[in-house]
């Protein structure tokens, strides 16, 4: 194979990963806290399967402040 040509790695769709979802939810929470002026310090659970539910719960709490 020619060394000048780079093969594209086969990648799974990153939007389907839990890490991607977590990053998006963190960003949503950050923006909601900004617009509601909610001061928050997030300590994510150690167990990965508990992180997304935790973020969703915090997003819901912050959305209540918008009403």
DSSP file (Angstrom, degrees, kcal/mol; ACC not computed):
  #  RESIDUE AA STRUCTURE BP1 BP2  ACC     N-H-->O    O-->H-N    N-H-->O    O-->H-N    TCO  KAPPA ALPHA  PHI   PSI    X-CA   Y-CA   Z-CA
    1    1 A X              0   0    0      0, 0.0     2,-0.3     0, 0.0     0, 0.0   0.000 360.0 360.0 360.0 143.1    0.0    0.0    0.0
    2    2 A X    >   -     0   0    0      1,-0.1     3,-1.1     2,-0.0     0, 0.0  -0.504 360.0-143.1 -69.2 129.5    1.2    3.5   -0.8
    3    3 A X  T 3  S+     0   0    0     -2,-0.3    -1,-0.1     1,-0.2     0, 0.0   0.701  96.4  64.2 -67.9 -19.4    2.3    5.3    2.3
    4    4 A X  T 3  S+     0   0    0      2,-0.0     2,-0.5     0, 0.0    -1,-0.2   0.705  89.4  78.3 -78.2 -19.0    0.9    8.6    1.1
    5    5 A X  S <  S-     0   0    0     -3,-1.1     2,-0.5     0, 0.0     0, 0.0  -0.775  70.1-152.9 -94.4 131.2   -2.6    7.3    1.2
    6    6 A X        -     0   0    0     -2,-0.5     2,-0.3     0, 0.0    -3,-0.0  -0.877  10.7-136.0-103.8 132.0   -4.4    7.1    4.5
    7    7 A X        -     0   0    0     -2,-0.5     2,-0.5     1,-0.0     0, 0.0  -0.655  20.5-122.9 -82.3 140.2   -7.1    4.6    5.1
    8    8 A X        -     0   0    0     -2,-0.3     2,-0.1     1,-0.1    -1,-0.0  -0.703  28.5-123.5 -81.5 129.4  -10.1    5.8    6.9
    9    9 A X        -     0   0    0     -2,-0.5     2,-0.6     1,-0.1    -1,-0.1  -0.404  23.5-111.3 -70.4 150.0  -10.8    3.8   10.0
   10   10 A X        -     0   0    0     -2,-0.1     2,-0.4     0, 0.0    -1,-0.1  -0.725  45.3-176.1 -81.4 121.3  -14.2    2.1   10.3
   11   11 A X        -     0   0    0     -2,-0.6     2,-0.2    -3,-0.0     3,-0.1  -0.927  25.9-123.6-123.9 145.2  -16.0    3.9   13.1
   12   12 A X        -     0   0    0     -2,-0.4     2,-0.3     1,-0.1     5,-0.1  -0.511  53.0 -81.4 -76.9 153.7  -19.3    3.4   14.7
   13   13 A X    >   -     0   0    0     -2,-0.2     3,-1.7     1,-0.2     4,-0.2  -0.412  39.0-151.8 -59.8 115.5  -21.6    6.3   14.6
   14   14 A X  G >  S+     0   0    0     -2,-0.3     3,-1.4     1,-0.3     6,-0.3   0.762  90.2  68.2 -65.3 -23.4  -20.4    8.5   17.5
   15   15 A X  G 3  S+     0   0    0      1,-0.3    -1,-0.3     5,-0.1    -2,-0.1   0.651  95.7  56.9 -70.4 -12.2  -23.9    9.9   18.0
   16   16 A X  G <  S+     0   0    0     -3,-1.7    -1,-0.3     4,-0.1    -2,-0.2   0.464  86.2 103.4 -94.7  -2.7  -25.1    6.5   19.2
   17   17 A X  S <> S-     0   0    0     -3,-1.4     4,-2.0    -4,-0.2     5,-0.1  -0.494  73.9-131.5 -84.1 151.3  -22.5    6.3   22.0
   18   18 A X  H  > S+     0   0    0      1,-0.2     4,-2.7     2,-0.2     5,-0.2   0.858 108.9  57.7 -65.4 -35.9  -23.3    6.8   25.7
   19   19 A X  H  > S+     0   0    0      2,-0.2     4,-2.3     1,-0.2    -1,-0.2   0.899 106.1  48.9 -63.0 -40.5  -20.4    9.1   26.0
   20   20 A X  H  > S+     0   0    0     -6,-0.3     4,-2.3     2,-0.2    -2,-0.2   0.936 112.0  48.4 -64.1 -46.7  -21.8   11.4   23.2
   21   21 A X  H  X S+     0   0    0     -4,-2.0     4,-2.6     1,-0.2    -2,-0.2   0.910 111.3  50.9 -59.7 -43.0  -25.2   11.4   24.9
   22   22 A X  H  X S+     0   0    0     -4,-2.7     4,-2.5     1,-0.2    -1,-0.2   0.919 109.3  50.3 -62.0 -44.0  -23.6   12.3   28.2
   23   23 A X  H  X S+     0   0    0     -4,-2.3     4,-2.0     2,-0.2    -1,-0.2   0.907 111.6  48.0 -61.3 -43.0  -21.6   15.1   26.7
   24   24 A X  H  X S+     0   0    0     -4,-2.3     4,-2.5     2,-0.2    -2,-0.2   0.923 111.9  49.4 -64.8 -44.6  -24.7   16.6   25.1
   25   25 A X  H  X S+     0   0    0     -4,-2.6     4,-2.6     1,-0.2    -2,-0.2   0.878 109.1  52.6 -63.7 -38.0  -26.7   16.3   28.3
   26   26 A X  H  X S+     0   0    0     -4,-2.5     4,-2.3     2,-0.2    -1,-0.2   0.910 110.6  48.1 -61.8 -41.7  -23.9   18.0   30.2
   27   27 A X  H  X S+     0   0    0     -4,-2.0     4,-2.4     2,-0.2    -2,-0.2   0.909 110.9  50.2 -65.7 -42.8  -24.0   20.9   27.7
   28   28 A X  H  X S+     0   0    0     -4,-2.5     4,-2.6     2,-0.2     5,-0.2   0.933 111.6  48.7 -60.4 -46.8  -27.8   21.2   27.9
   29   29 A X  H  X S+     0   0    0     -4,-2.6     4,-2.6     1,-0.2     5,-0.2   0.918 110.3  51.7 -60.8 -43.7  -27.6   21.3   31.7
   30   30 A X  H  X S+     0   0    0     -4,-2.3     4,-1.8     1,-0.2    -1,-0.2   0.921 112.0  45.4 -59.1 -45.8  -24.8   23.9   31.6
   31   31 A X  H  X S+     0   0    0     -4,-2.4     4,-2.2     2,-0.2    -1,-0.2   0.889 112.9  50.1 -68.1 -39.7  -26.9   26.2   29.2
   32   32 A X  H  X S+     0   0    0     -4,-2.6     4,-1.9     1,-0.2     6,-0.2   0.905 109.8  51.0 -64.9 -41.0  -30.0   25.8   31.3
   33   33 A X  H  X>S+     0   0    0     -4,-2.6     5,-2.1    -5,-0.2     4,-0.7   0.876 109.1  52.8 -63.7 -36.4  -28.2   26.6   34.5
   34   34 A X  H ><5S+     0   0    0     -4,-1.8     3,-0.6    -5,-0.2    -2,-0.2   0.945 111.6  43.4 -63.5 -48.4  -26.8   29.7   32.8
   35   35 A X  H 3<5S+     0   0    0     -4,-2.2    -1,-0.2     1,-0.2    -2,-0.2   0.773 119.6  42.8 -74.0 -23.4  -30.2   31.0   31.7
   36   36 A X  H 3<5S-     0   0    0     -4,-1.9    -1,-0.2    -5,-0.2    -2,-0.2   0.468 106.5-126.3 -95.9  -2.2  -31.9   30.2   35.0
   37   37 A X  T <<5 +     0   0    0     -4,-0.7     2,-0.6    -3,-0.6    -3,-0.2   0.851  52.3 160.5  58.0  37.3  -28.9   31.6   37.0
   38   38 A X      < -     0   0    0     -5,-2.1     2,-0.5    -6,-0.2    -1,-0.2  -0.800  34.8-143.7 -90.4 120.8  -28.6   28.3   38.9
   39   39 A X        +     0   0    0     -2,-0.6     2,-0.4    -3,-0.1    -5,-0.0  -0.735  32.0 170.1 -82.0 126.8  -25.3   27.7   40.5
   40   40 A X        -     0   0    0     -2,-0.5     2,-0.5   -10,-0.0    -2,-0.0  -0.998  29.7-164.2-143.0 142.7  -24.5   24.0   40.3
   41   41 A X        -     0   0    0     -2,-0.4     2,-0.5     2,-0.0    -2,-0.0  -0.987  22.3-152.3-124.3 118.0  -21.5   21.8   40.9
   42   42 A X        -     0   0    0     -2,-0.5     2,-0.6     2,-0.0    -2,-0.0  -0.805  17.0-177.6-101.6 124.6  -21.9   18.4   39.3
   43   43 A X        -     0   0    0     -2,-0.5     3,-0.1     0, 0.0    -2,-0.0  -0.934  25.4-143.8-114.4 103.7  -20.3   15.3   40.7
   44   44 A X        -     0   0    0     -2,-0.6     7,-0.1     1,-0.1     4,-0.1  -0.347  25.0 -98.9 -67.6 145.8  -21.2   12.5   38.3
   45   45 A X        -     0   0    0      5,-0.2    -1,-0.1     1,-0.1     6,-0.1  -0.281  25.3-125.8 -60.0 149.5  -21.8    9.1   39.8
   46   46 A X  S    S+     0   0    0     -3,-0.1     2,-0.5     4,-0.1    -1,-0.1   0.882  93.3  79.6 -65.3 -38.3  -18.9    6.6   39.6
   47   47 A X  S >> S-     0   0    0      1,-0.2     3,-1.6     2,-0.1     4,-0.5  -0.593  76.7-146.0 -75.3 124.4  -21.1    4.0   37.9
   48   48 A X  H >> S+     0   0    0     -2,-0.5     3,-1.1     1,-0.3     4,-0.6   0.839  95.6  60.5 -60.1 -35.4  -21.4    4.9   34.2
   49   49 A X  H 34 S+     0   0    0      1,-0.3     4,-0.4     2,-0.1    -1,-0.3   0.650 103.8  52.3 -70.7 -12.7  -25.0    3.6   33.9
   50   50 A X  H <> S+     0   0    0     -3,-1.6     4,-1.6     2,-0.1    -1,-0.3   0.553  91.0  78.4 -95.2  -9.5  -26.1    6.1   36.6
   51   51 A X  H <X S+     0   0    0     -3,-1.1     4,-2.5    -4,-0.5     5,-0.2   0.937  91.6  46.1 -69.6 -49.0  -24.6    9.2   34.9
   52   52 A X  H  X S+     0   0    0     -4,-0.6     4,-2.6     1,-0.2     5,-0.2   0.932 113.1  49.4 -64.6 -45.9  -27.3    9.8   32.2
   53   53 A X  H  > S+     0   0    0     -4,-0.4     4,-2.2     1,-0.2    -1,-0.2   0.894 111.3  51.7 -59.1 -36.4  -30.2    9.4   34.6
   54   54 A X  H  X S+     0   0    0     -4,-1.6     4,-2.1     2,-0.2    -2,-0.2   0.936 110.4  47.0 -63.4 -46.4  -28.5   11.8   37.0
   55   55 A X  H  X S+     0   0    0     -4,-2.5     4,-2.4     1,-0.2    -2,-0.2   0.902 110.9  51.9 -62.6 -41.4  -28.0   14.4   34.3
   56   56 A X  H  X S+     0   0    0     -4,-2.6     4,-2.5     1,-0.2    -1,-0.2   0.915 108.8  51.4 -61.5 -42.6  -31.6   14.0   33.2
   57   57 A X  H  X S+     0   0    0     -4,-2.2     4,-2.1    -5,-0.2    -1,-0.2   0.909 111.3  46.9 -61.3 -43.0  -32.8   14.5   36.8
   58   58 A X  H  X S+     0   0    0     -4,-2.1     4,-2.1     2,-0.2    -1,-0.2   0.855 110.4  52.8 -68.7 -35.0  -30.7   17.7   37.1
   59   59 A X  H  X S+     0   0    0     -4,-2.4     4,-2.5     2,-0.2    -2,-0.2   0.921 108.9  50.1 -64.5 -43.2  -32.0   19.0   33.8
   60   60 A X  H  X S+     0   0    0     -4,-2.5     4,-1.6     2,-0.2    -2,-0.2   0.908 109.7  50.7 -61.8 -42.7  -35.6   18.4   35.0
   61   61 A X  H  X S+     0   0    0     -4,-2.1     4,-0.7     1,-0.2    -1,-0.2   0.906 112.4  47.1 -60.1 -41.7  -34.8   20.3   38.2
   62   62 A X  H >< S+     0   0    0     -4,-2.1     3,-0.8     1,-0.2     4,-0.5   0.869 106.9  56.4 -70.9 -36.3  -33.4   23.2   36.3
   63   63 A X  H >X S+     0   0    0     -4,-2.5     3,-1.3     1,-0.2     4,-0.9   0.846  98.3  63.0 -63.5 -32.2  -36.3   23.3   33.8
   64   64 A X  H 3< S+     0   0    0     -4,-1.6     3,-0.3     1,-0.3    -1,-0.2   0.816  96.3  59.4 -60.5 -29.9  -38.7   23.7   36.8
   65   65 A X  T << S+     0   0    0     -3,-0.8    -1,-0.3    -4,-0.7    -2,-0.2   0.689  97.8  59.9 -72.9 -17.7  -36.9   27.0   37.5
   66   66 A X  T <4        0   0    0     -3,-1.3    -1,-0.2    -4,-0.5    -2,-0.2   0.823 360.0 360.0 -78.4 -32.2  -37.9   28.3   34.1
   67   67 A X     <        0   0    0     -4,-0.9    -1,-0.2    -3,-0.3    -2,-0.1   0.488 360.0 360.0 -61.8 360.0  -41.7   27.9   34.7
